[in-house]
Every structure is written in C-alpha cells, then in structure tokens.
Amino acid sequence: MSLRDDQIDRYSRHIILNDVGGKGQEKILASKVLIIGTGGLGAPAALYLAAAGVGTLGLIDGDRVDLSNLQRQVIHFTPDVGKPKVESAREKINAINPDVNVITYQDVVHSGNIIDLISQYDFILDGTDNFSAKFLINDACVMAKKPFSHGGILRFDGQALTYTPGNACYRCIFVTPPPKNAVPTCSQAGVLGAIAGILGTIQATEALKFITGVGDLLTNRLLIFDAKKMNFRTAKVKRNPKCQVCGDHPSITELIDYEMPVCDLKKA
C-alpha cells in the first residue's frame, strides 16, 4: 500500500511520529476492527478509530438511539433519536473519514453469531454494558485466539484490560458473572458522561497500539481509574492456569449465553 497525497496530509500527525510513520499508517489503513456496542464506550472509540484511518470498522448493536443516550454516546445526535445506533454511527464515521469502510450489523452478539463475526476482524473492542455480553466476548475471543479490549464504567469509575493469546483473560480475574441483583444497573447507579469518553478513547488507543505494534498493551494489567480523585492505577494480573476458558485444562469449551444482563441495555 502506498499513501495518496491527501492521505499524507490527513494522517500527517501520525506519519511524523517516529514510532508510527508511513508504514504504521499503512498498517492502520489495512486493519479491521470490530466494535461491539455503539454506546458510551463504542461511540468515542469509533470516532477516534475512524479519524485514525482504520480501514474497516465493524459495528454491531441491536439498539436504537434514545434521548437518554445523548449524555455520553457522543457519536449520536438529537435528530438521531429513534434511529438504529449502527446507522447513526455509520453516518458520522463516513462524514469524518471517507477512507473507512463501515460494516454494520443491527443485532446483538450471541453464541450463534459471535465466532463468525470476530473471525473477520484483527482486533475486537468490547463496548457492551452487561456482564452477559462481556463474558461471551471474552470466551469467544479466547477460543478464537482474537485480541480484544475490555472496558467497563459505572458512576465515576472505569477499568480496562487488553487480552492477547497466552495472557490473562477477563475470566482469569472475574471468574463468573455476578449473581442477579448483586450489581446495580446502569440506570440505577448512573454514570458521569465524560467517563465513557475517557474509557472509550483508552480502548481506541489499545487497538491502534496493537495494530501498529507500538508500546506496551494493557496485557496482564487491569487499568482502574477513579474520576472523582482523578487517580489512575494498574493492578498486575496473571493468566490463571486453572481458568475455566484459557487455562491449561479448560472446562468451558462451548459458548454460554448467560441469562438476565445486569445492566439495562436501553439506558446504559
């Protein structure tokens, strides 16, 4: 791949970075990233990945834009209320960068479709808001040996972890979904809108680092931040050889659709 004159201009701030350069930008343009959920996390991630020139962005979300989403889901605008989120997001991405090929799926991930979906992409970004989806995405990516970025937010707090084959997965830390009603729903607990932007852009950064091979990923580290105190810390984690999905003798060999997502998808 060789960059066009307009691409050299558009991506010039990447190209002048010693660690990225023209070759790194070509890798970005040739890459394929799947964003699962175009809400609080997926919205800012999609905007930055599109601006960066990711060649193909897959967007999967079965929801429609709700007025309560607009406080944090920055890819959706007031006139988009009632529109499928993936269509609303596609329009903004196309307006930001015509280089990006956007593939939309107005659906939710489940055990019957996720392996086929993730097989088409280089990196997966988990922008979902419920434990059922997060465990499904983790297990599918481990089984398919696909790298992915986990992100979670609630109230004023956020966390992120990046999985690559051979390193700790989400289930190494959080073994099983919490019992029903053990964790408040997003609509009950609330979330500061800007927190979604912080976490979503961290996830986009992890995707770009993976694509270009620059820096150290959040592998075997859980990034945790408290926005009230503006305190960021990382907790070291290790792959659990007894992990049910990535361990030496996994007991979970088929994907599970857990019942009753913890967070209300419409308002999360």
Steps between C-alpha positions, in 0.01 A plus 500: 500500500623850420345813648323750276589868527175577683567214744849631571339830589212348702721268703806725518499513881526122507758486226740737677493282812821299499322193639223509237616661176367418156532125553298517820229704332484245220443231763216704646341546158521126438358403839155373597349576841164379632325718757236311696256762629476856368406654832704679766827320427455409136399853398826684586707198398336495157559872449869477577560179308325652199706818526815289526417328171417145606418341165194300604284567803235244588218625723254266669213626715133408495380813677355829382607845616315614811494854636669381821796372295605846387655595836803281418463318167664778302471346155120542513325837463152622597351446150616137522256408777310191387757409234697172520824577681715329240351718225542817703863406571566409136385843383738681735793274411441557128492875562827490695697280264396359162803267510319280753288206387217466752322166536188508718314222678171600662507210741640390833784254548402152614652154499367430153655796317801630691768261374415571138497875570831525679675272250480780243689758710851559634400653833179501703381783721248416772276802542213312666341584831398166647680203647324249277653655188839560660548135598377386159742733318789391720432130454452531124820701456700254709363205305564673165837641614388855425641801687246730661464800728272478802354817646251564778358813661264580789433824686843674509715190447642307207724206420672357196693186409643376171507131420738337257547122467713354777430782746241548774140518382200670658391172660840459669401803711121478509426128504123507447229762451371645829174367644179667390448838671848494658613796287279807442386566148639792303165678517494455879858600571561754225825595329677831442484548124864597452612173663381319187721725290807429715454124483396485134807695389723275711351202317556669163860565602550133585363400159738738320796385709420139414468577129824698480697295753585813698537505878382265772142378499286462810573129502528339843406839645161632604484878465269653760407865534298709743394822334397668826861497614637479143708207613625236255665177611577162350468167674723221377312183410617161385357238272335244723607149395172381654288755309185340369555628146870585445654263756705190436193277521199721418163384625310748279530378144169631364366853507240587762214749466452610858152610601393841625763761412586706806464841330196628317626521139265778398618745764856385560 
